[in-house]
Amino acid sequence: MLVLSKVLGCLLLAAAGTGAGVSRVLRQRRDCRELEAFCRLLAYLLAAIQSHALPGDELLQSAARWPDFRQLHLDGCAALREIPLPRGIPDALRRELCEGLRQAELLPREAVCRELARLLALCRSAGAKAAQRLLQDQKLYPRLGFCAGALLALFFA
C-alpha cells in the first residue's frame, strides 16, 4: 500500500509539472494572439485612414465594434494613445508603440499613415518572433515540466 501511494504521488507530481509547462505555453499562445490582433488593428486603422479621412475617435469606435478586436478592449478609447497594448511584448517595443501612437495623434494624415505603417512593421516582426518562440516552447515546456515533476518525485521518494 505504501509503495502504491508513493508511485501515485510520483505520477501526480510529474503530471503537475507537465500541467505547469502546458499552462505556460497557453499563456504564450494568448499573448501571441493578442499581438496578432493588435497587428490587424494597426492594419485596419492604416487602411481606414488612407481611404477615409475620419477622426481617430470614430475609427476606434468603429474598430471596437468588430469581433476581431474585442479581445483588445477598445471600448472607451477616444485616442490612439489610449489603445491598450498587448501583453507579452518586449519593453523596447512597448515604449516604441506608446511613443509612436502618441505622436501619430499630432501628425498630418500622410505622416500618420507612415507612422502606423512603421509600427505595423515592428509589430509584425515581433509577432513572427513570438510565433517562432511559441513553436519551440510548445515542445520544450511540457517536457521540462514533466522532468521537473519527476525530479521532485524522486527527491521526495
Secondary structure as UniProt FT lines:
FT   HELIX           2..51
FT   HELIX           56..64
FT   HELIX           67..72
FT   TURN            75..76
FT   HELIX           80..82
FT   TURN            87..88
FT   HELIX           91..104
FT   TURN            105..106
FT   HELIX           109..156
//
